[in-house]
């Protein structure tokens, strides 16, 4: 079973074809957490999304299995309605989020925040997870999680099958092409998905990479095989390079691209193995280089969010996430559990004109844990008069 673990991006392996969670979110020990109203209230009251058409019943299997729903994003503000403050307004913008396979991850939370700010939402879902995801949408399983701040439901204009490990059809091995979990789907390599989005919509304004996978993530680095290490780099780092490479020609100038990383890129996190820490370090380095190249070529901004640990079903199955969340809550400057919505709102900011001069940046959304040099829950500090939260 695989997981994508961006606050603690844990991703289990992909022997032949792992479980439906493999490419689900780039936060997977991270893939999780129901929305919390408090974080939504911080997004902005000036944004309003009205859905003009419910999820169509046409969630049928086709050559490109897709969920087609129409989203009309509107802002309550207009030329005749003055708006106070600095609202995040993404009205008229279109976002493609790669790595959404359920309603429990950072990718989903980012989609909701972008939708709440007025953006139209397209998603890319790992092919073996596509049927379950579409079925859940159709049956209303995600309706509670789709609720936006104004009470309307987030609509997804289209769902594309995607396996970001493969750049084009020539890269796909025969055993994958003939695997029954890929049967009925086509045009799911990175290049093909970018071409499909161009054909369907012409262009996008926001690209989000929310996926990762490490076949040997539970192994210490010293026990990681070359194959496992390179697989982690391919699925978790190069997949972002590939996505931006193929989507850049249809990213409108002034657009934004965002990925998800984790503090293991620069600090030792025992248990986060299999080359995943190396993959996150590569992702952050690539973010800086891609910011220069995409900025010069298309005036596109490239940033990454270093998210803290997030509770999820996938992470719980590994048995590692509860410990990391407890550690963060006790030791971070802000003594609280991280919400997926807080990461989603940060992404909405980075995608908005309010962040027009921010690029090549690692933005920490982890309650400040990255700033700590020691764990204050250590017995060594038992007699130290540490600041306490006031109630």
C-alpha positions as CSV (number, residue, x, y, z in Angstrom):
1,X,0.0,0.0,0.0
2,X,1.4,3.4,-0.9
3,X,1.0,6.7,0.7
4,X,2.1,10.1,-0.2
5,X,3.4,11.8,2.7
6,X,4.1,15.5,2.4
7,X,3.9,16.7,5.9
8,X,5.3,13.4,6.5
9,X,5.1,12.2,3.0
10,X,5.1,8.6,3.5
11,X,4.6,6.5,0.5
12,X,4.7,2.8,0.5
13,X,5.8,0.8,-2.4
14,X,4.7,0.1,-5.8
15,X,5.7,-3.4,-6.6
16,X,3.6,-4.1,-9.5
17,X,0.7,-1.8,-8.8
18,X,0.1,-0.7,-5.2
19,X,-3.1,0.3,-3.6
20,X,-5.3,3.2,-4.5
21,X,-3.4,5.5,-2.2
22,X,-0.1,5.5,-4.0
23,X,-0.4,8.7,-5.8
24,X,-3.1,10.2,-3.7
25,X,-1.5,13.2,-2.2
26,X,1.8,14.7,-1.8
27,X,1.3,14.8,1.7
28,X,0.6,11.4,2.9
29,X,1.5,10.9,6.0
30,X,-0.3,13.8,5.0
31,X,-3.1,12.5,3.3
32,X,-5.6,13.3,5.8
33,X,-7.7,15.3,8.0
34,X,-11.3,16.6,7.6
35,X,-11.7,20.3,7.0
36,X,-12.0,22.5,9.9
37,X,-14.2,25.6,9.7
38,X,-11.7,27.8,11.6
39,X,-9.1,27.7,8.9
40,X,-11.7,28.4,6.2
41,X,-12.7,31.6,8.0
42,X,-9.2,32.9,7.5
43,X,-9.3,32.4,3.7
44,X,-11.6,35.4,3.0
45,X,-15.2,36.3,3.2
46,X,-14.9,38.1,-0.1
47,X,-14.8,35.0,-2.2
48,X,-17.9,33.2,-3.3
49,X,-18.2,30.1,-5.4
50,X,-21.6,29.2,-6.8
51,X,-22.0,25.9,-8.5
52,X,-24.3,26.1,-11.5
53,X,-24.5,22.5,-12.2
54,X,-24.3,19.5,-9.8
55,X,-22.1,16.6,-10.5
56,X,-23.4,15.1,-13.7
57,X,-24.5,11.5,-13.7
58,X,-22.2,11.0,-16.6
59,X,-19.4,9.5,-14.5
60,X,-19.2,6.7,-17.0
61,X,-16.1,4.8,-18.0
62,X,-14.8,6.3,-21.2
63,X,-11.4,6.3,-22.9
64,X,-10.6,9.1,-20.6
65,X,-12.6,8.3,-17.4
66,X,-13.6,11.7,-16.2
67,X,-15.9,13.5,-13.8
68,X,-17.4,16.4,-15.7
69,X,-19.0,19.0,-13.7
70,X,-19.2,22.7,-14.5
71,X,-18.0,25.1,-11.9
72,X,-18.7,28.8,-12.2
73,X,-16.5,30.7,-9.8
74,X,-17.7,34.1,-8.9
75,X,-16.5,36.8,-6.5
76,X,-19.0,38.6,-4.4
77,X,-17.0,41.7,-5.1
78,X,-17.4,43.6,-8.4
79,X,-16.6,47.0,-9.8
80,X,-19.7,48.2,-8.0
81,X,-19.0,46.5,-4.7
82,X,-16.0,47.8,-2.8
83,X,-14.0,45.1,-1.0
84,X,-12.2,45.8,2.2
85,X,-8.8,44.4,3.0
86,X,-6.8,42.2,0.6
87,X,-9.1,39.4,-0.5
88,X,-7.7,36.4,-2.3
89,X,-9.6,36.5,-5.6
90,X,-8.9,33.8,-8.2
91,X,-12.0,34.4,-10.2
92,X,-11.4,33.4,-13.8
93,X,-8.4,31.3,-13.0
94,X,-8.1,27.5,-13.7
95,X,-6.1,25.1,-11.6
96,X,-4.8,21.6,-12.3
97,X,-4.1,19.6,-9.1
98,X,-2.1,16.4,-9.6
99,X,-2.5,13.8,-6.9
100,X,-6.1,13.9,-5.7
101,X,-7.6,10.4,-5.0
102,X,-9.8,11.1,-2.0
103,X,-11.0,13.8,0.3
104,X,-8.4,13.3,3.0
105,X,-5.3,15.0,1.8
106,X,-3.5,18.2,1.1
107,X,-4.3,18.0,-2.6
108,X,-8.0,18.0,-1.8
109,X,-7.6,20.8,0.8
110,X,-5.7,22.9,-1.8
111,X,-8.4,22.3,-4.4
112,X,-11.0,23.5,-1.9
113,X,-9.1,26.7,-1.0
114,X,-8.5,27.5,-4.6
115,X,-12.2,26.9,-5.4
116,X,-13.3,29.1,-2.4
117,X,-11.2,31.9,-3.9
118,X,-13.0,31.5,-7.2
119,X,-10.7,29.2,-9.3
120,X,-12.0,26.4,-11.6
121,X,-10.7,23.0,-10.5
122,X,-9.3,20.2,-12.6
123,X,-7.6,17.2,-11.0
124,X,-5.3,14.4,-12.0
125,X,-6.0,11.0,-10.2
126,X,-3.8,7.9,-10.2
127,X,-5.3,5.6,-12.7
128,X,-5.9,2.6,-10.4
129,X,-7.7,4.9,-7.9
130,X,-9.8,6.6,-10.6
131,X,-12.9,4.4,-10.5
132,X,-13.2,4.6,-6.7
133,X,-12.7,8.3,-6.7
134,X,-15.3,9.0,-9.4
135,X,-17.7,6.6,-7.8
136,X,-17.3,8.3,-4.4
137,X,-17.9,11.7,-6.0
138,X,-21.0,10.4,-7.9
139,X,-22.5,8.8,-4.8
140,X,-22.0,11.9,-2.7
141,X,-19.5,10.3,-0.4
142,X,-17.4,13.5,-0.5
143,X,-20.3,15.9,-0.2
144,X,-19.5,16.8,3.4
145,X,-15.9,17.5,2.6
146,X,-16.9,19.6,-0.5
147,X,-18.6,22.3,1.5
148,X,-17.1,25.7,1.0
149,X,-17.2,28.7,3.4
150,X,-20.3,30.0,1.8
151,X,-22.2,26.7,2.1
152,X,-21.9,25.7,-1.6
153,X,-20.1,22.6,-2.7
154,X,-16.8,22.5,-4.5
155,X,-17.2,21.4,-8.0
156,X,-14.6,19.6,-10.1
157,X,-14.8,20.5,-13.7
158,X,-12.9,17.4,-14.9
159,X,-11.0,14.5,-13.5
160,X,-8.1,13.2,-15.6
161,X,-6.4,9.8,-15.2
162,X,-2.7,10.3,-14.4
163,X,0.3,8.3,-13.6
164,X,3.1,10.9,-13.1
165,X,5.8,8.2,-13.1
166,X,5.6,8.0,-16.9
167,X,6.4,11.0,-19.2
168,X,4.9,9.5,-22.3
169,X,3.4,6.2,-23.7
170,X,6.9,5.0,-24.8
171,X,8.0,5.0,-21.1
172,X,5.2,2.6,-20.0
173,X,6.3,-1.0,-19.6
174,X,4.1,-3.7,-21.1
175,X,3.0,-5.1,-17.8
176,X,1.5,-1.8,-16.9
177,X,-0.2,-1.3,-20.3
178,X,-1.9,-4.6,-19.9
179,X,-2.7,-4.4,-16.2
180,X,-6.4,-4.7,-15.6
181,X,-6.3,-1.7,-13.2
182,X,-5.3,0.5,-16.2
183,X,-7.9,-1.1,-18.5
184,X,-10.4,1.4,-20.0
185,X,-8.2,4.4,-19.4
186,X,-6.0,6.1,-21.9
187,X,-3.9,9.2,-22.2
188,X,-2.7,9.1,-18.6
189,X,1.0,9.8,-19.0
190,X,2.2,13.3,-18.1
191,X,2.6,14.5,-21.7
192,X,-0.8,13.1,-22.7
193,X,-2.6,14.7,-19.8
194,X,-1.1,18.1,-20.6
195,X,-2.2,17.7,-24.2
196,X,-5.7,16.7,-23.1
197,X,-6.0,19.7,-20.8
198,X,-4.8,22.0,-23.6
199,X,-7.4,20.4,-26.0
200,X,-10.2,20.7,-23.5
201,X,-9.4,24.1,-21.9
202,X,-6.6,25.8,-23.8
203,X,-4.6,26.9,-20.8
204,X,-4.4,26.9,-17.0
205,X,-3.2,29.4,-14.4
206,X,-2.2,27.2,-11.5
207,X,-0.4,23.9,-11.3
208,X,-0.2,21.9,-8.1
209,X,2.0,18.8,-7.6
210,X,0.6,16.8,-4.6
211,X,2.0,13.3,-5.0
212,X,4.9,11.2,-3.9
213,X,5.8,7.6,-3.6
214,X,8.7,5.6,-2.1
215,X,8.7,1.8,-2.5
216,X,11.1,1.3,0.4
217,X,10.1,4.2,2.6
218,X,10.0,2.0,5.7
219,X,13.7,1.0,5.2
220,X,16.6,2.9,6.7
221,X,18.6,4.7,4.0
222,X,21.5,2.3,4.5
223,X,19.2,-0.6,3.7
224,X,17.6,1.1,0.7
225,X,18.3,-0.5,-2.7
226,X,19.3,1.5,-5.8
227,X,16.0,0.6,-7.4
228,X,14.0,1.8,-4.4
229,X,16.0,5.0,-4.1
230,X,15.7,5.9,-7.7
231,X,12.0,5.0,-7.7
232,X,11.4,7.5,-4.8
233,X,13.3,10.2,-6.7
234,X,11.3,9.5,-9.9
235,X,7.9,9.5,-8.4
236,X,8.4,12.2,-5.8
237,X,10.8,14.7,-7.4
238,X,11.3,14.2,-11.1
239,X,7.5,13.9,-11.5
240,X,7.3,17.6,-10.6
241,X,10.0,18.5,-13.2
242,X,8.0,16.5,-15.8
243,X,4.7,18.1,-14.9
244,X,6.0,21.6,-15.1
245,X,7.9,20.8,-18.3
246,X,4.8,19.6,-20.1
247,X,2.3,22.1,-18.6
248,X,4.5,25.2,-18.8
249,X,3.5,25.9,-22.5
250,X,-0.1,26.1,-21.4
251,X,0.5,28.0,-18.1
252,X,-0.6,31.6,-18.6
253,X,2.1,34.2,-17.9
254,X,1.8,35.3,-14.2
255,X,0.6,31.8,-13.2
256,X,1.9,29.8,-10.3
257,X,3.1,26.3,-9.7
258,X,3.2,24.7,-6.2
259,X,4.5,21.4,-4.8
260,X,4.6,19.9,-1.3
261,X,7.7,19.0,0.6
262,X,8.7,18.0,4.1
263,X,11.3,19.0,6.7
264,X,13.1,15.7,6.3
265,X,14.7,17.3,3.3
266,X,17.0,19.2,5.7
267,X,16.7,17.5,9.1
268,X,17.0,13.9,10.2
269,X,13.6,12.2,10.6
270,X,14.2,8.6,11.7
271,X,11.7,6.3,10.1
272,X,11.4,8.5,6.9
273,X,13.6,6.3,4.7
274,X,13.8,4.7,1.4
275,X,15.3,7.8,-0.2
276,X,12.3,9.9,0.5
277,X,14.3,12.5,2.4
278,X,16.7,12.7,-0.6
279,X,13.7,13.1,-2.9
280,X,12.4,16.0,-0.9
281,X,15.8,17.6,-0.8
282,X,15.9,17.3,-4.6
283,X,12.4,18.7,-4.9
284,X,13.4,21.8,-3.0
285,X,16.5,22.3,-5.0
286,X,14.5,21.8,-8.2
287,X,12.0,24.4,-7.0
288,X,14.7,27.1,-7.0
289,X,16.1,26.2,-10.4
290,X,12.6,25.8,-11.9
291,X,11.6,29.2,-10.5
292,X,14.4,30.8,-12.5
293,X,13.7,28.9,-15.7
294,X,9.9,29.1,-15.6
295,X,10.1,32.7,-14.4
296,X,12.3,33.7,-17.3
297,X,10.4,31.7,-19.9
298,X,6.8,32.3,-18.9
299,X,6.7,34.6,-15.9
300,X,5.5,31.6,-13.9
301,X,6.2,31.5,-10.1
302,X,7.4,28.2,-8.6
303,X,7.2,27.6,-4.8
304,X,6.9,24.6,-2.5
305,X,5.1,24.2,0.8
306,X,6.9,22.4,3.6
307,X,3.9,21.0,5.5
308,X,3.8,19.5,9.0
309,X,2.5,16.0,9.8
310,X,-1.2,15.5,9.1
311,X,-3.4,12.6,10.4
312,X,-4.7,10.3,7.7
313,X,-6.0,6.8,7.2
314,X,-2.9,5.9,5.1
315,X,-0.5,7.4,7.7
316,X,-2.3,5.5,10.6
317,X,-1.8,2.3,8.7
318,X,1.9,2.9,8.9
319,X,1.7,3.6,12.6
320,X,4.1,6.6,12.5
321,X,1.9,9.6,12.2
322,X,0.4,9.8,15.6
323,X,3.8,10.0,17.2
324,X,4.9,12.8,14.8
325,X,1.7,14.8,15.4
326,X,2.1,14.5,19.2
327,X,5.8,15.6,18.9
328,X,4.8,18.6,16.8
329,X,2.0,19.6,19.2
330,X,4.3,19.5,22.2
331,X,7.3,21.1,20.6
332,X,6.1,23.6,18.0
333,X,5.7,27.3,18.9
334,X,2.0,26.9,18.1
335,X,0.7,24.1,20.3
336,X,-2.0,22.8,18.1
337,X,-2.6,20.1,15.5
338,X,-2.1,21.2,11.9
339,X,-5.2,21.4,9.7
340,X,-5.2,20.4,6.0
341,X,-7.1,23.7,5.3
342,X,-4.2,25.7,6.7
343,X,-2.0,24.3,4.0
344,X,-4.7,24.8,1.4
345,X,-5.1,28.4,2.4
346,X,-1.3,28.9,2.1
347,X,-1.4,27.5,-1.4
348,X,-4.3,29.8,-2.3
349,X,-2.1,32.8,-1.2
350,X,0.9,31.6,-3.2
351,X,-1.3,31.2,-6.3
352,X,-2.8,34.7,-5.9
353,X,-1.6,38.1,-7.0
354,X,-0.8,38.8,-3.3
355,X,2.3,36.6,-3.8
356,X,3.2,38.1,-7.2
357,X,6.9,38.7,-6.1
358,X,7.3,35.3,-4.3
359,X,9.1,32.5,-6.2
360,X,11.8,29.9,-5.5
361,X,10.6,29.8,-1.9
362,X,10.1,27.0,0.6
363,X,7.1,28.1,2.7
364,X,6.8,26.4,6.1
365,X,3.3,25.6,7.2
366,X,4.0,23.5,10.3
367,X,3.0,25.6,13.3
368,X,6.6,26.8,13.4
369,X,8.2,23.4,14.2
370,X,10.9,24.0,11.6
371,X,12.3,26.9,13.7
372,X,13.0,24.7,16.7
373,X,16.5,23.6,17.4
374,X,15.6,21.2,20.3
375,X,12.6,19.2,21.4
376,X,11.4,21.0,24.6
377,X,9.7,17.8,25.8
378,X,13.1,16.4,26.6
379,X,13.6,15.6,30.3
380,X,16.6,17.9,30.1
381,X,14.3,20.9,30.0
382,X,12.0,19.7,32.8
383,X,13.2,22.4,35.2
384,X,13.2,25.2,32.6
385,X,10.5,27.8,32.9
386,X,9.1,27.4,29.4
387,X,6.2,29.7,28.0
388,X,2.8,28.1,28.4
389,X,-0.3,28.6,26.4
390,X,-2.7,31.0,28.2
391,X,-6.2,29.7,28.6
